[in-house]
Amino acid sequence: MEQQLSEQEIAFLNGTEEQDESMALVVQANQQEVVSLESLEEANELVKVANEFIKQIKATFGPIREKAHQAHKEVIVQEKEKLAPFEKVKTIMSGKIAHYLAEEKRREQERIREEWEAEKKHLEAEQLKKAAEAAALGDDGEASMILSEKIEEKNIEVKPSEKTRKTKKVLGGAHLFETWKFEVVAESQIPREYLIPDLKLIGQIVRAQKEKTKIPGIRAYAEAGFKSK
């Protein structure tokens, strides 16, 4: 929904006089020192001038911001209404697809494990055969060396099944992913480096007790500020 600005709002937004004056005030603020009562009064007057401009700007932009905010809220509501049924379809089907893929992944891993174990047994049998042949020739050292060689998983190639390849083709770039989460089951056993201080509680105590704050590991300090009227 398009929002129309008033002539006064447009004039204010397009104006350059306020911009020139604002830059002049910034320069004046940078040059202004506060070293005496007289300069303090001058500095305070600058703050009052800035406050007046801030009031005018907020009075001008407030309605504009509110119009934009309302229009944005309306767009968001309409967008959510239009997206809702299709997002629901995605949620339903993604859950079903994830369950199917997880089960297929489990079966594929089981198949790979079985094939790896079968291949390992075959390689072990070949290893024993070679060791026996070496021993029969009287080369016990060679036989011992053959038997000492470990059969590692990296030396055994197990190719993906045809179903796995077809599944990847069907999904295109989509894929199953895992999101690892956690739950606290024994808070007292959690190492200190994984604990976060209660900054909100500490802040409340420091603001209440000020310089009298006594919390081990915490230093309370004050920062000076100035609040204009």
N, C-alpha and C positions, 0 to 999 in steps of 0.2 A: 504494500500500500504506500503510495508516494505521499510524502508530507510536504506541504507548502510552507515556505518561510515568509514572514511578514516583511514589508519594505524596510522597517526599522532594523530587523535582524540582518537582512542582506546588506544594508548600508554599513552596519557595525562590522560585519565580517569582511567587507571589501575595503574598509577604511585603513588609511596608513598613518593618520595623525596620531592615533593612540600608540601605534608601534614605535614611531619616532620618539614620543614622550617616554615610553617605557624604557627604551634603550638609554635615553638621557638619564633616567632615574637610576638605572643599573650602573652607569658610569659614575654618577654622583655618589652612589652607595659605596662603590669601590674606593673612591677618593676620600670619603668622609671618615675622619678619625673620631674616636670617643676617648678623650683624655681630660675633659673638664666638664663642669656643669653646663656650660654654654654649648659645648659640642654634643653633650648628652641630649640636650633639648633639641638640637638640630637633627640628631640621629633619630630621636623619637618622632619628630615631625615627618621625617622620611618614611618611617614605618606607617604612620597614619595615612600618608598619601598613598602608599602601596595598598593599604587595607581598603581604601576607598575605591581604587581601581579594581581590586579583587571583588568587591561587592558588586560593582557595575558589570564586570565580566560574568560573574556567576548568575546575576539577574538576567543577563542576555542569553547565555548558553544553557541555563537551566531548562527553560521550556523546550529549546531545541533538542537537548539531550533526552528529555522526557518523551518527546514525540518519537525520536529515533528508538528509544528503549521500548516503547509500546509497539511500534511497528516491528521491531525485532522479535518481541515476544509473540506477536501474532503469526509471524512467519514460522517461528520455531514450532508453535502448536500445530499449524497446518502441515508442516513437514512431518512431524511425528505421526499425525493421523494417517498420512499417505503412506509412510514407511512401515507402520505397525504390522499390517498383514504379511508383507514380504519379509520383514525381519523375523516374524514368527515362523514362516516357512523355512528360512535359513536355520533358525535355532533347532527346529524339529528335525530337519534332515541332517544337519551337522552332527547332532547327537547320535542318530542312527548310523551315519557313515563312520563316525569315530568308533562306535562300538564294533562295527563290522571290521574296520581296519585293524583295531587293536587285537581282535580275535585272529585275524589273518596273520598279523605280525607274530603272535604267540605260536601259531602253527608253523610259520616259516622258520622261526627260531628253533623250534623243536625238530623240524626236518633237518635243518643245518647241523644241529647237535648230533642227531642220529647218524647223518652222513659222515660227519667228522669222526665220530667214534668208530664207525665201520672202516673208514679209511685209515685211521690210526692203528686198528687191529691188523689191517692188511700190511701196513708199513712195519709194524712190530714183527709180524711173521716173516717178512722179507729180511728184516734185520737179524732175526734168529737164524735164518737159513744161511745168510752170509757169514755169520759168526761161526756156525757149525762147520761150514766149508773151510774157513780159515783154520779152525782147530784141527780138522781132519788132516790138514796139510802140515800140522805141527806148529803153526804160527799162533801160539796162545796170546802173544802181545797184540796182534792184529785183531784177534777175536775179542779180546777185552776192550780194545778201542772202539770197535763196532758197537758193542753192547752199551758202552758208556755214552754214545751219542743220543741226545734227547730229541724226541719227535715233538716239534712245536707246532702250535695251531697255524702259525703264519706260513708254514711250509705246506699246508694242506689247502687247496683251493676248492671252495664249494660254490657253485654258480647259483644265482637266483633262479627260482622255479619259473616256469612259463606263466603261471597264474600271477606271480608277483610282477613280472614284466608287463602283462596285460593290464593289471590294476593301475600301474603307474601311467600307462598310456591313456586309460579311461579318465583318470583324474587330471591329466595335463600337469599344470604347475601346482595343483592342490596337493596337500600331503597331511599325514597324521603328525601331530606334535604333542609333546608332553609338557605340562606345567607342574613343576615341583613346588609343593607347599609344605607347611609344617604346622604343628600344634605343640604347645607347651605342655609337657606331661609331668615335669618335676622342676618347678621354678628355682628351688633352692640349689639345684645342681648346675645351673647355667653359669658358665665362666664369666667373670666380671667384665671382660672386654666386650661381651655381647649385651651388656646392660646399659640403658640410657637414663641419665639423671632426670628427675622430675623437675624440669625447668620452670614449669608453671607454678608449682608449689614453692620452689626456691625463690622465684620472683615475688610471690605474695609475702613471704617471710621477710625478704630484704626491704620491700616497700614499707612494711609495718614496723620493723625493728631498726631500719636504717643503719647508722654506724654501730649500733649495739648487736648487729647480727653476728652470731657465732655458730657457723656451720663448718665443720672440718672440710678442707679442700675448697672452700668458697671465700672469695674476697669481695666484700661489699664496697661499692664506691659510688659517688654521686657525680653526675654531669650537669654543669650549669646551663641553664637555658633562659630565654626571655620570652614572655607571652604578652603581646600587645593587646590593647583594648579595642 
